[in-house]
Amino acid sequence: MTAVPGAVQRMIDATNSEDDAAFVATFTDDAFLSDWGREFHGHDGVGQWNRTDNIGVHARFAASASRHEGAEDVVTLTVSGGGYNGTGDIRFTIVGDRISRMIIAAD
């Protein structure tokens, strides 16, 4: 497995420790997050998604694979908690040391 990018690992750690501020801080100010077509923009949007679909439902992430494809990092995450439970690939675009895009969708 390729190492999980640092920004993604910080997002995973923030989720697993239920640290809302640290979670949002892993994203760029103009971040874009898409969750099966539901779109969220900027820190406000990422924070909203976090409250309804992530830390707000006590999600936990475990990475099992990571690979680089073009400009994206694809990380296979197993998700558990009070919302979605399952395993899938999440696509990330990293700018500097933060996440600028996080795409959750069927491949």
Helices and strands as residue ranges (DSSP letters): H 6-16, H 20-25, E 27-35, E 38-41, H 42-53, G 55-57, E 60-69, E 72-80, E 86-95, E 98-104
